[in-house]
Amino acid sequence: MKRLQNLSESTLIYYAILFAVLAVIVGFLAFLGVVGLLARIALILFYIFIFLFLLSLIAYIYRKFSR
């Protein structure tokens, strides 16, 4: 809480402007349809991560109990 009191007004204005610009950029990308493409790419990467995680987990269990 004390850290929030130490923030200057110019810092808060900077972050407000930054988030406003980011919101405009994301809104523009949403109108272009790019967000749907990025969501599909994120989903594919998520499935790849899950597959590699399960593969490494199986390899770890196999090495641990094969001794």
PEKA-V423013 format. One record per residue. N is the residue number from 1. RES is the residue in one small letter. SS is DSSP state (H for helix, E for strand, C for the rest). NEAR is the number of other C-alpha atoms within 12 Angstrom. Layout:
BEGIN
((N;RES;SS;NEAR) (N;RES;SS;NEAR))
END
This chain:
BEGIN
((1;m;C;6) (2;k;H;6) (3;r;H;7) (4;l;H;10) (5;q;H;10) (6;n;H;11) (7;l;C;14) (8;s;C;12) (9;e;H;12) (10;s;H;11) (11;t;H;14) (12;l;H;15) (13;i;H;13) (14;y;H;14) (15;y;H;15) (16;a;H;14) (17;i;H;14) (18;l;H;14) (19;f;H;14) (20;a;H;14) (21;v;H;14) (22;l;H;14) (23;a;H;14) (24;v;H;14) (25;i;H;16) (26;v;H;18) (27;g;H;15) (28;f;H;14) (29;l;H;16) (30;a;H;16) (31;f;H;12) (32;l;H;13) (33;g;C;14) (34;v;H;16) (35;v;H;17) (36;g;H;15) (37;l;H;14) (38;l;H;16) (39;a;H;14) (40;r;H;14) (41;i;H;14) (42;a;H;14) (43;l;H;14) (44;i;H;14) (45;l;H;14) (46;f;H;14) (47;y;H;14) (48;i;H;14) (49;f;H;14) (50;i;H;14) (51;f;H;14) (52;l;H;14) (53;f;H;14) (54;l;H;14) (55;l;H;14) (56;s;H;14) (57;l;H;14) (58;i;H;15) (59;a;H;14) (60;y;H;14) (61;i;H;13) (62;y;H;12) (63;r;H;11) (64;k;H;10) (65;f;H;9) (66;s;C;9) (67;r;C;7))
END
